[in-house]
Amino acid sequence: MGTRILKNYVIREHFKPFLLGFSVFAFILFMGNMTKLVKMVFLHSVEVLSVLKLSLYLVPFIASYSLPMAVLLAVLLACGKLSSDNEISAIRSSGINPVCLMTPVILLSILISLFCVKLNDSVLPKATYTARKLIASIGTRQPSMFFPQRTLIETFPNYVIYIRKVKKDRFYGIHISEMREEGLPSSIVAREGELLFNTGENTMTLKLLHCTIDQANPDESRQYHRSVLNEYRIPLKLPSQESHAFSKRPKDMTIKELKKKVAELEKKKINTITLATEINKRLSFAFASLSFALIAIPLGLRVRKGSRSTGFGLSLLLIIIYYMLFTGCQALGEKGVIPPIFIWLPNIGLSAAGIILIFKLK
């Protein structure tokens, strides 16, 4: 009975730090995306309702990243508080192993990991795909969204566009490469330009003012012909939601769909390393909560002073180390340098270190 009461007490001690950590990390991630949402409203005059829908589609992404970090912070703060208040010493003196009281914490981290598997497998891909379709729909009503400043724009066939400054539907400092099936591309430079919308059609016209056009001589590639024009118009076709540009990408697929795609590509002898890495990434990242809990328990129980500040510091350090290793393994896996299953190494490393430290606790 006494052990059960202590376990319930330990769980209660984890509850508030978990809510605090989840709220803080979710807020940070949301504010990181808030700038883009605000720009949609004020720079592109996108409807507030559409922006609110996009913000809702961010919830699965935010939850996927915030839950493991919240588990790590909660365990470090709760265990650190128990240790610094000498409650762990009192528990030891009563003949109870404090590690045994952490069993519910480990079980809860497993449940959170299983929840994250479902979240990363189905909810997050569907939200990502729906958000991309919504952005495409917004783009047909607000075509200027397809023209971010200081970015290479490759949305439109045969054209690569760069715009130095965008002010509503007015562009300044425009550089365009027109790709051709044969020969070198043409270069178009314009001082400014604007969009002309074709009502009822899935097209628009980019009107360029004060521009120069350099075209390679088809007979002699080293010779260019330059034209100076006061006005030049380029017809552009908006990508539709049904086009290849908005077909499902690996991030938009469930694990079942990814495995099906892998099987199809393997029959055609096509490299599936990227898809295999995506599958392992989804699963390994979901179990980050369990790995964080295993390493946080022994570290938290060793804290003696300044439990809150030490807990925050340790959590940030572990998060940085984990995500650096995770991102590195993902990049190497996608390039084929290491097998995709090696993306589990950060989880295995943290879990193994945690288990070893737990056994060393007295």
C-alpha positions as CSV (number, residue, x, y, z in Angstrom):
1,M,0.0,0.0,0.0
2,G,2.8,2.4,0.9
3,T,4.6,1.8,-2.4
4,R,1.3,2.4,-4.3
5,I,0.9,5.8,-2.5
6,L,4.5,6.8,-3.3
7,K,4.0,5.8,-7.0
8,N,0.9,8.0,-7.2
9,Y,2.8,10.8,-5.6
10,V,5.6,10.5,-8.1
11,I,3.1,10.6,-11.0
12,R,1.5,13.7,-9.6
13,E,4.9,15.3,-9.3
14,H,5.4,14.7,-13.0
15,F,2.0,16.1,-14.1
16,K,2.7,19.8,-13.7
17,P,6.2,19.8,-15.3
18,F,4.8,17.8,-18.2
19,L,2.1,20.4,-18.8
20,L,4.6,23.2,-18.4
21,G,7.1,21.6,-20.8
22,F,4.4,20.8,-23.4
23,S,3.0,24.4,-23.3
24,V,6.4,26.0,-23.5
25,F,7.7,23.9,-26.4
26,A,4.4,24.0,-28.3
27,F,4.4,27.8,-27.9
28,I,7.9,28.1,-29.2
29,L,7.2,25.9,-32.3
30,F,3.9,27.7,-33.0
31,M,5.6,31.1,-32.8
32,G,8.3,29.8,-35.2
33,N,5.5,29.3,-37.8
34,M,3.5,32.4,-36.8
35,T,5.6,34.7,-39.0
36,K,4.6,32.9,-42.2
37,L,0.9,33.0,-41.2
38,V,1.0,36.7,-40.4
39,K,2.6,37.4,-43.7
40,M,-0.2,35.6,-45.5
41,V,-2.7,37.9,-43.9
42,F,-0.9,41.2,-44.2
43,L,1.3,40.8,-47.3
44,H,-1.0,38.5,-49.5
45,S,-4.4,39.5,-48.1
46,V,-5.3,35.8,-47.4
47,E,-8.6,35.3,-45.7
48,V,-8.2,35.0,-41.9
49,L,-10.4,31.8,-41.9
50,S,-7.9,30.1,-44.3
51,V,-5.0,31.1,-42.1
52,L,-6.8,29.7,-39.0
53,K,-7.3,26.4,-40.8
54,L,-3.6,26.3,-41.6
55,S,-2.7,26.9,-38.0
56,L,-4.9,24.0,-37.0
57,Y,-3.0,21.7,-39.4
58,L,0.1,22.7,-37.5
59,V,-1.2,21.0,-34.3
60,P,-0.1,17.4,-35.2
61,F,3.4,18.7,-36.1
62,I,3.7,20.7,-32.9
63,A,2.4,17.8,-30.8
64,S,4.8,15.3,-32.5
65,Y,7.8,17.4,-31.5
66,S,6.5,18.8,-28.1
67,L,5.5,15.5,-26.5
68,P,9.0,13.9,-26.3
69,M,10.6,17.1,-25.1
70,A,7.8,17.6,-22.5
71,V,8.5,14.0,-21.2
72,L,12.2,14.8,-20.9
73,L,11.6,18.0,-19.0
74,A,8.9,16.6,-16.7
75,V,11.1,13.6,-15.6
76,L,14.2,15.8,-15.0
77,L,12.3,18.4,-13.0
78,A,10.2,15.9,-11.0
79,C,13.1,13.6,-10.2
80,G,15.3,16.6,-9.5
81,K,12.8,18.0,-7.1
82,L,12.4,14.7,-5.2
83,S,16.2,14.5,-4.9
84,S,16.9,18.1,-3.9
85,D,14.1,17.9,-1.2
86,N,15.8,14.8,0.2
87,E,12.7,12.8,-0.5
88,I,14.7,10.2,-2.4
89,S,17.0,9.8,0.7
90,A,13.9,9.3,2.9
91,I,12.6,6.7,0.4
92,R,15.9,4.8,0.5
93,S,16.0,4.9,4.3
94,S,12.6,3.2,4.4
95,G,14.1,0.3,2.3
96,I,12.4,1.1,-1.0
97,N,14.4,1.4,-4.2
98,P,13.5,4.8,-5.7
99,V,13.9,3.3,-9.2
100,C,11.0,1.0,-8.6
101,L,8.8,4.1,-8.0
102,M,9.6,5.2,-11.6
103,T,7.9,2.2,-13.2
104,P,4.7,4.2,-13.8
105,V,6.8,7.0,-15.4
106,I,8.3,4.5,-17.9
107,L,4.9,2.9,-18.6
108,L,3.5,6.4,-19.3
109,S,6.4,7.2,-21.6
110,I,5.7,4.0,-23.5
111,L,2.0,4.9,-23.9
112,I,3.0,8.4,-25.1
113,S,5.4,6.8,-27.6
114,L,2.6,4.5,-28.9
115,F,0.4,7.5,-29.3
116,C,3.2,9.3,-31.2
117,V,3.4,6.2,-33.5
118,K,-0.3,6.7,-34.5
119,L,0.2,10.5,-34.7
120,N,3.3,10.3,-37.0
121,D,1.8,7.4,-39.0
122,S,-1.6,8.8,-40.0
123,V,-2.6,12.1,-38.4
124,L,0.5,14.1,-39.3
125,P,0.8,13.0,-42.9
126,K,-2.9,13.7,-43.5
127,A,-2.6,17.1,-42.0
128,T,0.5,17.9,-44.0
129,Y,-1.1,16.9,-47.3
130,T,-4.4,18.7,-46.5
131,A,-2.4,21.9,-45.6
132,R,-0.5,21.7,-49.0
133,K,-3.8,21.4,-50.8
134,L,-5.2,24.3,-48.9
135,I,-2.1,26.4,-49.8
136,A,-2.6,25.5,-53.4
137,S,-6.2,26.5,-53.2
138,I,-5.3,29.8,-51.6
139,G,-2.7,30.3,-54.3
140,T,-5.3,30.2,-57.1
141,R,-7.2,33.0,-55.3
142,Q,-4.0,34.9,-54.3
143,P,-1.4,34.1,-57.0
144,S,1.1,36.5,-55.4
145,M,1.7,33.8,-52.8
146,F,3.6,31.9,-55.5
147,F,6.2,34.7,-55.7
148,P,8.1,35.0,-52.4
149,Q,10.9,37.5,-52.5
150,R,14.6,36.5,-52.4
151,T,13.8,32.9,-53.3
152,L,14.3,30.8,-56.4
153,I,10.8,30.1,-57.7
154,E,10.5,26.9,-59.7
155,T,6.7,26.5,-59.6
156,F,6.1,27.2,-63.2
157,P,7.2,25.0,-66.1
158,N,10.2,26.2,-68.1
159,Y,10.9,29.2,-65.8
160,V,13.1,29.8,-62.9
161,I,12.2,33.2,-61.3
162,Y,14.0,35.3,-58.7
163,I,12.4,38.5,-57.2
164,R,14.4,40.8,-55.0
165,K,11.4,42.6,-53.5
166,V,7.6,41.9,-53.4
167,K,5.1,44.6,-52.4
168,K,1.6,43.2,-52.8
169,D,1.2,42.4,-56.5
170,R,4.1,44.6,-57.5
171,F,7.6,43.1,-58.0
172,Y,11.0,44.8,-58.1
173,G,14.4,43.4,-59.3
174,I,13.2,40.5,-61.4
175,H,15.6,37.8,-62.8
176,I,14.1,35.0,-65.0
177,S,15.7,32.1,-66.7
178,E,13.6,30.7,-69.5
179,M,14.5,27.0,-70.0
180,R,14.4,25.6,-73.6
181,E,14.2,22.1,-74.9
182,E,17.2,22.8,-77.1
183,G,20.1,25.3,-76.6
184,L,21.0,27.5,-73.7
185,P,18.3,29.2,-71.5
186,S,17.3,32.8,-72.1
187,S,17.9,35.4,-69.4
188,I,15.3,38.1,-68.7
189,V,16.0,41.0,-66.3
190,A,13.4,43.5,-65.4
191,R,13.4,46.6,-63.2
192,E,9.8,45.9,-62.0
193,G,6.7,43.9,-62.9
194,E,3.1,43.1,-61.9
195,L,0.6,40.2,-62.1
196,L,-2.4,40.4,-64.4
197,F,-5.1,37.9,-63.5
198,N,-7.1,36.1,-66.1
199,T,-10.7,35.8,-64.8
200,G,-12.2,32.3,-64.9
201,E,-8.9,30.7,-66.1
202,N,-6.2,28.8,-64.3
203,T,-3.6,31.2,-65.8
204,M,-2.1,34.6,-65.1
205,T,0.3,36.9,-66.9
206,L,3.6,38.3,-65.5
207,K,3.9,41.8,-67.0
208,L,7.5,43.0,-67.0
209,L,8.5,46.7,-67.3
210,H,11.9,48.1,-68.5
211,C,13.5,44.7,-69.2
212,T,16.4,43.3,-71.2
213,I,16.3,39.8,-72.8
214,D,19.5,37.9,-73.6
215,Q,19.0,35.0,-76.0
216,A,21.7,32.6,-77.3
217,N,22.2,32.4,-81.0
218,P,21.0,28.9,-82.0
219,D,23.8,28.6,-84.6
220,E,26.6,29.9,-82.3
221,S,26.1,29.3,-78.5
222,R,28.8,31.9,-77.6
223,Q,26.9,34.7,-79.2
224,Y,23.9,36.4,-77.5
225,H,21.3,38.7,-78.9
226,R,20.1,41.4,-76.5
227,S,16.7,43.0,-76.7
228,V,15.7,46.1,-74.6
229,L,11.9,46.4,-74.1
230,N,9.7,48.7,-72.2
231,E,7.2,45.9,-71.7
232,Y,7.2,42.1,-71.9
233,R,4.5,39.6,-70.9
234,I,5.0,36.0,-69.8
235,P,1.9,33.7,-69.6
236,L,2.1,31.5,-66.5
237,K,-0.1,28.5,-65.6
238,L,-1.1,28.0,-62.0
239,P,-0.5,24.5,-60.6
240,S,-3.7,22.7,-59.8
241,Q,-4.3,20.5,-56.8
242,E,-4.6,17.5,-59.2
243,S,-1.3,18.2,-60.8
244,H,1.9,16.2,-60.2
245,A,3.2,19.0,-58.0
246,F,0.5,18.2,-55.5
247,S,0.6,14.5,-55.6
248,K,1.5,12.8,-52.4
249,R,5.1,13.1,-51.3
250,P,6.7,10.7,-48.8
251,K,5.9,13.1,-45.9
252,D,2.2,12.9,-46.9
253,M,2.0,9.1,-46.9
254,T,1.2,6.7,-44.1
255,I,3.6,4.0,-43.3
256,K,1.4,1.5,-45.0
257,E,1.4,3.7,-48.2
258,L,5.2,4.1,-47.9
259,K,5.7,0.3,-47.7
260,K,3.4,-0.2,-50.7
261,K,5.4,2.4,-52.7
262,V,8.7,0.7,-51.7
263,A,7.4,-2.7,-53.0
264,E,6.3,-1.1,-56.3
265,L,9.6,0.7,-56.8
266,E,11.7,-2.4,-55.8
267,K,9.9,-4.4,-58.6
268,K,11.1,-1.7,-61.0
269,K,14.6,-1.8,-59.6
270,I,14.4,1.8,-58.4
271,N,16.2,3.0,-55.3
272,T,13.9,3.2,-52.3
273,I,16.4,4.4,-49.7
274,T,14.6,7.7,-49.1
275,L,11.2,6.0,-48.4
276,A,12.9,3.4,-46.1
277,T,14.5,6.2,-44.2
278,E,11.2,8.0,-43.9
279,I,9.6,4.9,-42.4
280,N,12.4,4.4,-39.8
281,K,12.3,8.1,-39.0
282,R,8.6,8.1,-38.2
283,L,8.9,5.1,-35.9
284,S,12.2,6.0,-34.2
285,F,11.1,9.6,-33.5
286,A,7.9,8.4,-32.0
287,F,9.9,6.4,-29.4
288,A,12.0,9.4,-28.4
289,S,9.7,9.8,-25.4
290,L,10.8,6.4,-24.0
291,S,14.5,7.1,-24.6
292,F,14.2,10.6,-23.0
293,A,12.5,9.1,-19.9
294,L,15.1,6.3,-19.5
295,I,18.0,8.8,-19.6
296,A,16.2,11.5,-17.5
297,I,15.4,9.3,-14.6
298,P,18.9,8.6,-13.4
299,L,20.1,12.1,-14.3
300,G,17.2,13.7,-12.4
301,L,17.7,11.5,-9.3
302,R,21.4,12.6,-9.1
303,V,20.5,16.3,-8.9
304,R,21.1,17.8,-5.5
305,K,20.7,21.6,-5.8
306,G,18.9,23.9,-8.2
307,S,16.6,21.2,-9.5
308,R,14.6,23.6,-11.7
309,S,17.5,25.4,-13.4
310,T,19.5,22.2,-13.6
311,G,16.6,20.4,-15.1
312,F,16.0,23.0,-17.8
313,G,19.7,23.1,-18.6
314,L,20.0,19.3,-18.9
315,S,16.8,19.0,-21.0
316,L,18.1,21.6,-23.5
317,L,21.5,19.9,-23.7
318,L,19.9,16.4,-24.3
319,I,17.4,17.8,-26.8
320,I,20.2,19.5,-28.8
321,I,22.4,16.3,-28.7
322,Y,19.5,14.0,-29.7
323,Y,18.3,16.2,-32.6
324,M,21.8,16.7,-33.9
325,L,22.4,13.0,-34.0
326,F,18.9,12.3,-35.3
327,T,19.2,14.8,-38.1
328,G,22.7,13.6,-39.0
329,C,21.6,9.9,-39.2
330,Q,18.6,10.9,-41.3
331,A,20.7,12.9,-43.8
332,L,23.3,10.0,-44.0
333,G,20.4,7.5,-44.4
334,E,18.8,9.5,-47.3
335,K,22.2,9.7,-49.1
336,G,22.7,5.9,-48.7
337,V,25.8,6.3,-46.6
338,I,24.3,4.3,-43.8
339,P,21.4,1.8,-43.7
340,P,18.0,3.5,-42.9
341,I,17.7,1.4,-39.7
342,F,20.7,3.3,-38.3
343,I,18.4,6.2,-37.7
344,W,17.5,4.4,-34.5
345,L,21.0,4.9,-33.1
346,P,20.2,8.1,-31.1
347,N,17.3,6.3,-29.4
348,I,19.4,3.3,-28.7
349,G,22.3,5.4,-27.4
350,L,20.2,7.4,-25.0
351,S,18.2,4.3,-23.8
352,A,21.4,2.3,-23.2
353,A,23.1,5.1,-21.3
354,G,19.9,5.6,-19.2
355,I,19.6,1.9,-18.4
356,I,23.3,1.7,-17.4
357,L,23.0,4.7,-15.1
358,I,19.8,3.3,-13.6
359,F,21.6,0.1,-12.6
360,K,24.4,2.2,-11.1
361,L,22.0,4.0,-8.8
362,K,22.2,2.9,-5.2
